[in-house]
Amino acid sequence: MKGSTDTRYVYTISRIRVIEQKMLSPAMLERMIEANSPEEALKVLQDAGYGFAGEGHRVSDYERLLNEEQEKVYQLLMETVPDPREFDLLIIKNDYHNLKVYLKAELSDQEVNSSYLLKPSLIPGEQLADLFRERDFAELPARMTEAVEASFDAFAKTRDPQMVDLILDTALYSHMLELSAEVNSEFVTGLVNTMVDLTNLRILLRTKLINRPWEFMKSFLIAGGSFDSEFYRELHELEFDQIAKAYANTAYSQLLIESMNSLRLSRSLAGFEKLCDNYLVAMLKTTKYSIFGIEPLVAYYLAKEMEIKNVRIIMVGKINRLEQYAIRERLRETYV
């Protein structure tokens, strides 16, 4: 892939390269795992400068600290890049997450727990609250509106909250494909296409695990990516052990081999999800020595998301007193 020659981001990249040196290393994550208590693990984060400076955080507030860290990265980008709208494709994931929170709360007749809402987002949580209160979603982007209405319809027919996840995940990646086309970057386009490929593969594996027919699976596949609908239809007819062979001549060959081994042992997608995350981290690392273009900034933002995911895994494990080995086996590859 040819490197970018776009010099508009040089100032922000130079700042990011300095900040990258402060990302959590594998050794720092190990210190958190080996900490004697969740409080000690949290102190590692605070000593590393996580979140906004100010009052101390209690263990029960660790999610707020993680949200603050992601928002801090977002603020830096928004303050220094020439066109903040180019980063909408990264932020919009939080909007779809927040839609899930509001939808599931309404469908279960519960109040929304604001601590579950993610920032930064393109649509403020207060605005979402008003839209759901009035049941008027016309102010949302068209793809979001369609997904919300489809979620209400699907739940009314199935009473299955997982349908909300499937519908909104499908809409999210379709939306990201649209936004990536507006960013002049081969890397960004390739990254989003990879996310679509992995999401479609996840839909395939989940469909087979719950033994649902092709028509069910077809309705959730995301258009785009590297493979067409016919490819997935043929995969749907295969036994699990045959799926890896179908990907033998693709970039996902090794991922599928390892995923099938994990599925045979657990009949769970947890191992597959970890392998997908590691695959994406490897893609992000290809921008480490880039000095031009939007690519290093996109990579850094997503790398911080992955770092925060690792921190969340550790904190949940420490709070629930998991064995250290059980926490380690859940961790994703690190960017640094």
N, C-alpha and C positions, 0 to 999 in steps of 0.2 A: 504494500500500500504506500503510495507516494506521500511524502510529508507535506504539510501545508506550508505555504509561503505568506499567509495572512499575518501581517505585523500589527494588527489592531489590538491584540491581546498581550503584547510583550510586557507591558507594565504589570498587569495582573499576574501573568505567569511568573515574573521575577519575584513577586510577593508570595505566590503560592509555593514556589520552590523552597523558600525559607521556612514557611509554615509546615511544609511536609516533613521537615526534620523533627517536628514535635509530635508527629503522629505516634500512636501507641505501637511500640515494637512488640514482637513475640515475647521478649523478656518481660516487658511490663504487663502484658496479659497474663503471663505465667505468675507474676507476683500477685495479681488479683486472685488467681485460682488458688494459690498457696496461702492466701491470707487466712487468718484464724477466724474471721467473722465477716459478715457482709459489710459492717462498718469499716473494717480495715481495707476491704476491697474498694469501697467507695472513696476512701481517702487517697488511694493511688490515683483515681481519676481527678480528684480535686487538686492534688499536687501537680498533676500534668496540665492544669489550667483548663479543665473541662468546664463548659457552660460560661455564663456571664459572671464577672466578679461581683461579689456581694455576700449576702448571708449564707451560712453553711446549709448544706442539704442533709436531710435525714435519709436513711435507707429507703423509707417508704416513698420518698420523693425522687428516687433515682431516674424515673422516666422523665420527669421535668428537666433534670440535668441533661439527659440525652437529647431531648428536644431543643434545649437551649444551645447545645453544641452544634446541632445541625443548622439551627437558625443563624448562628454566628457565621458559619461558612457561607450561607446564602446571603447574608448582609454584606459580606466582603465582596462577593461577586457582583451584587447589585450596585454597589458603590463604585466599582472600578471598571466594569466592562462597558463597551460602547453601546450595546443594545441588549438590555436585560431580557427582552422577550425571547431571545434565542435559548434561554434556559427554562422556558415554560415546559418543555418536554420532560425535564427532570422533576420539576415541582409538582406537575399534575398528578403524579402518583399519590401524593398526600391528599389531593382533593378527592380522588376516587376512594381512598381509604376512609376519609371522613364521610363520604356518601354512604359507605357500608355501615359506619357507626350509626348514622341517623336512620337509615333504612331498617336495620336490625332492631334498633330501639323501638321504632314505631310498630314494626310487625310483631314484636313481643309485648307491646303495650307497656314499655318502660321509659323512664327518663334517660336522656343522653348523659353519660358520664363524660364531662368535658376533658378529663385527664386522658381519655382515649383518642382525642383529636390531635392530629399532627400539624405541626408548623415546620417550615413555611408552607403556605398554600395560596393558590390564586384566588380562591373564594373564601373570605373570612368565615369562621364558624358561626358568627352571629347572623350573617346573611343566610347561611344554610338553615339555621334554626327558623328564620322567618319564612323561608320557602317551604319548609316542611309543615310549619304551623298553618300556612295558607293553602298548602297542597297546590301550589302554582310554581312550576319549574321552568317557565318560559324564559327566565333570565339566565338559565344555565346554557352552556354551549349545547348545540343540537344533539351531539353524540351522547352527552351526559343525560340530557332530558329523555332520550330514547331508552337509555339503559335503566334509568330510574323507573320509568313506566313499565318496561319489560319485567323488572324485578317485582313490582307489585303484582303484575299479572301472573307471573310464574309462581309466586308464593301462594297466591289465591288458589291456584290449581293443584299445587303439590304439597304445600305446607312445609317445604324443605328449605331452611335458611341457607344451605349450601348453594342453592340456585342463585342467590344474590351474589355470592362470591364469584361464581362462574360467569354470570352475565356482566358484572362490573369489571372483572379481570379482562374479559374479551374486549369490552369497550375501551378500557384503558390502553391496551396495546395498539388497538386500531387508531386511537387518538394520538398516541405517541408516533406512530408511523406517519400520520398526517403532519405533525409538527416537525418531525425530523426532515421531511422533504423541504421545509422552509429554511433549514440550516445548511449552508454550503460546506458540508464536510463528509468526505467518504467514510471516515472513521465513525462518525455519529450515525450515519445511515446504516453502516455495517453492524454497529453495536445494537441498534434498535431491531434490526432484522434478526440478529442472533437471539435477542430477547423473545421475539415472536416465535422463532423456531423452537426454543426451549419451552415456551408456554404451550405451544401446540403439542409438543411431545408430552408435557405434563398432562394435558387434557386427554391425550391418547391413553397414557398409562392409568390415569384415574378411571377413565371409562371402562377399561378392561378389568381393573380391580373390582369395580362394582358391577361388572357384567351387564353393561347397558349396550343397546344396539347402535349401529352406525348412524342412524338418523338422529339419535340423541347427541352423539359426539359431533356430528357435522354442524349442528346448530350453534356450537360454541367455538369452532375453529376460527382463528383469526386469518383473514385474507392477507396475503403478503408473505414475506419471509422467503425461504429458499425452496419450498416444496408446495406443490399444488394439492387440491382436495383429493384427487385420485390417488396420490401417493399415500395419504393418510387412510383412505378407504381400504387400500390393499393391506396396510399395516394392521388395521382393525381386524382383519380376518386371520392374522397370524397368531400363533402361540407366542407366549412371552419369550421363550428361548430363541425364537426366530427373528425377533425385532432387531437385535443388534446387527445381524447379518445384513439387514436392509439398509443400515447406515454405514456399512463397511467402507464405502468409497466417499464418505463425506467427512467434514471437519469434526463431526460428533462421534466418530467411531469409538474412540477410547472411552469417552463419557458413557456411551451406551453399554459397552462391555462391563464397566464397573457398576453401572446402575442396575443391570440385570443381576449381577452377583448380589448386590444389596437387597434387591426385591426378593430374590430366592430365599434369603435368610430371614427377612422381616415382614414381607408383604406390606411394607409401608413405604411411602414416598420420601421419608425423612432423609435417607441417604442420597436419593436422587436430587433433592433440593440442595443439599450441601455441595454435591458435585457440580450442579449448575452454577451456584455462586462462585465456586473456585474457578470454573471455566471463564466466567465474566471477569474475575479479578485478573486472570492471566491476560485477557484482552486489554484491560486498563493499563497494565504494566508496559505495554508496547509504546505508550506515550511518554514514558518517564524521561526521555532525553530530547523530547520535542521542545523547540524554543519559539515556535510560531503556531498560530491557529487556535481554535477553540478547544481542540482535543485535550490538552493537558488540564484544562479547567473542568471539562465534563468528567474526565477521569478522576480528578481529585474529589469532586463532589460525590461521585458514586463510591469512591474508595472510602470516604468518610462515612457514608451510609453503611458500608460493609463493616467498618471498624465499630460503629455504634451497634450493629447487629451482634458482633462478637461480645461487646461489653454487656449487652442485654442478656445474652446466653449465660455469661458468667454470673451476673447479678441474680438472675432467676435461680441459677444453680446454687449459689451461696445461700440465698434466702431459704431455699427448699432443702438445704443440707445434702445436696448430691455429692457423691464421691468425686474426687478430683478427676479421675480417669473418665467418668461419665460426662463431665463438663468439657474436657479436652477433645473428646471424640465428636462433639457437636460443633466445635469451632471451625470457622472458615479460614481460608488462606488470607494472609495479611498483605497489604499493598507495600509496606516498607520492610 
